[in-house]
Amino acid sequence: MRKPILVLAAALALAACSHEPDLPMQVLALSADRIVSPSFGAEYIVEVASNTSWDAEVSDFSWIALSTSEAVGSTDITLTLAPNGGTERRSGTVTVTAKHDHTLSRVLDIVQEAGATEGYVSVRELRALEGATLDGNVSVKGFVVTSSIDNNYLQGAIAIQDAFTEAGCGITVAAPSRLDFNQGVEVEVPLQGASLVRTDDGILTLHVPEAVGVVQTEMTPMNIPALTVDIDQLQGGQYESMYLRVRNVQVEEASIGCAFSDAPLMEDILGRQFRLCVDEDASFGGDAVPEGSGSVYGVAGAGAAIPAFRPAKETDIQLGTTRLGFLPGIRQLPYVFSLYAQTQTNKDTKYVTVTDGAWNSTTHFGEGFSAVDKDERTGVRLDVRAYGASSGHIRLTHWADQGGHDNIPAKSFVNAESMAVENRTYEGETYYLLTVPLLMDLPDRFHVSFAMNGTGGCIREWTVLWSTDKTTWNEVGTYIIQNANGGWFYYTFDIAPAARIEAGSTFYLKLTPKGATLVNGNTGTGLTSDARLSCGIALTPFLAETTARPADAVYFEAFDALDGGLDYRLGDRIAGMSNYCGAGIEAWGSSLGLTGSGAYARPGYVQVGYVETQLVARANMVFTAGQLETPALGVSGDLRLTFKAMGYLTHALRPNASSTDPADKKGDQTEAVVEIIGGGTVGGQTRVTVSGLSTTEFGTYTLDITGATPATRIRFVNSVESQTTAVAAASRTFNRWFLDEICVTPLLP
């Protein structure tokens, strides 16, 4: 811990010229004659300036400890003061006396505050009053941990602490006019008329009505000790407004060379990040960010995935010249290994780097294909191994599909059973193999999802296995590629390991062909035919949400029980799997008290309207409208309906893509329709269209229902009717949209 140093007040004074130069005048001086210490205890360094030997004694060893009790010449003494848990102030002394002249002595008086003082609350007690306007003649005291000299904190505010070894002991204080206190002094803040609210940045702040009421106490200024934390603790927010140290960090590579005022990202070896916040008018705001690693000191912001951290002064940034590098591994779920192409160009992949494979004439295997996550921090890669009797039996590359089902068209996949059909000898294994280093514990239960199809001569049955050592493999299940060239099939498997897969290990997922039955129903080797792993592989946690029901809700449904398909909000990483729904309402509607058709489960929400992409060729895709209806609300009067909605955007919409293929190429209508049935209207209408839905996130919408009856129900439908293959592809329209958190409450006057 960095220790407080009391600046030496007087230089060593030596005697003037003497007739006896071998007998100089003995000198003894202390850098301070009085210390006032906080109740929680502290360390102080007192400088003893002397040219002789001396002893140091304390008046009470029960709470005052010295680093040394004797020395020769000038030396520092570290005073360690134990916490005072009593209700009274206590006093003590440190006496330093020259050994050879007991008349030469210096005394340091020490006063320590009581542990509990009437009329004061602790910062921890104060933080518990969030949202309140404070009354009563009480105050809070704390040491200032920000610096007015370096000017790098919230405008007109300071941060104070009243303890330095545990969380929850810091608070930000703001006033109408500037609070001008430097780091290390203790201030007293009256709470009469003050309020506790959070800033836009999420920082709990004590707002006092007048700056003049905040005064410095008699406490001896401290060199503020920084508590060492890691980035997980910063993210949690439990050390908000406290002065901390984060060590073994470096500037993110993209931020090297920028100015501190550009808010560079810092990271540790695990890739966890926080943002270094330095204002333009801070004394060091324009300085360039060094590329090295080391420690950063500063005041923590609110909890966040990427929390803010404010150095109080320029010397808080202590970075050397050597970089840490990083450990590869994924840090959270969901994780998507994506084959998505950013344009309609093969191998123009957005998220991975693809290396084609080739036939090895010695082994007859197609080897060398890899797809590696462009984010090197993850260390995730996909390797493919195929087999061919000749080079013409091998293809290992990347294909940008017109419908967004970008894939690896790989041939040939065989196994011992299939090769035996033609009496071919075969040893080895063909597979897709995903390697996932872990910097997190995988959940006790999680999902693996992907898409796949194959040509007619491809082996139809495949096995899914996982391992942590590539030696012992655990079979998850099997799946069937259902037809040739007609569509892309989506698969999800639940994995629930007997023992948790922990951070630091590697998760391997393998897809490998089984048996000799081909997609076309025949029996064969599988040689010369493609199997196409499409879109990517998604690792997602089992959904177990609990959304709070509003106390005044007449009806509420948040779809927390649904856990089907893939989350559309994962974006273009899931490519064509964005249309991957779970079970239809027929399978789950009655358990939730809902009725309808054409509504499908998503993880924690519902899709209204559907386009079949698995059994139908992409040029022939059509739209099936959906509807979802609530039970009767059972109340009369005026009601307020709120719900969340989001539109659908196909990820086939990209540069170089064909304008006619697939059928939904031009995208879906971003509309949702709400119908009121059984009594009541919205603005005099029983059917209302909500337009302009976002296609990236849920928006919240509100409709007021007038004149509802106990029989009133709410139906959610599409603005586009179902269509058939008889409708020309150019004329087809689509309207998939997503629904969540339906809530009906009384409409108060």
ABEGO torsion letter per residue (X at the ends): XBBBBBBBABBBBBBBBBABAABBBBBBBBABABBBBBAAEBBBBBBBBBABBBBBBBABAAABBBABABBBEBBBBBBBBBBBABABBBBBBBBBBBAABAABBBBBBBBBBBABBBGBBBAAAAAAABGBBBBEBBBBBBBBABBAAAGBBBBGBBBBBABAABBGABBBBBBABBBBBBBGBBBBBBABGBBBBBBAAGBBBBBBABAAABBBBABBBBBBBBBBBBAAAAAAGAABGBBBBBBGBBBBAAABGBBAAAGBBBBBAAGBBBBBBBBAABAAAABBBBABBEBBBEBBBBBBABBBBBBABAAABBBBABBAEBBBEBABOBBBBBABBABBBBGBBAABBBBBBBBBAAAGBBBGBBBBBABAAAGBBBBBBBBBABAAABBBBBBBBAAGBBBBBBOBBBBAAAAAAAGBBBBEBBBBBBBBBBABBBBABBBBBBBBBBBAABBABBBBBBBAAGABBBBAEBBBBABBGABBBBBBBBBBBABBBBBGBBBBBBBBBBEABBAAGBBBAGBGBBBBBBGEBBBBBBBBBBBBBBAABABBBAGAABBBEBBAAAEAAAEAAAABBBBBAAAAAAAAGBBEBGBBBBBGBBBBEBBBAAABBAAABBBBBBBBBBBBAGBBEBBBBBBBBBBBBBAABBBGBBAAOBAAAAEBBBBBBBBBBGEEBBGGBABBBBBGBBAABBBBBBBBBBGBBAABBBBBBBABBBBBAABBAAABBBBBBBBBGBBBBBBBX
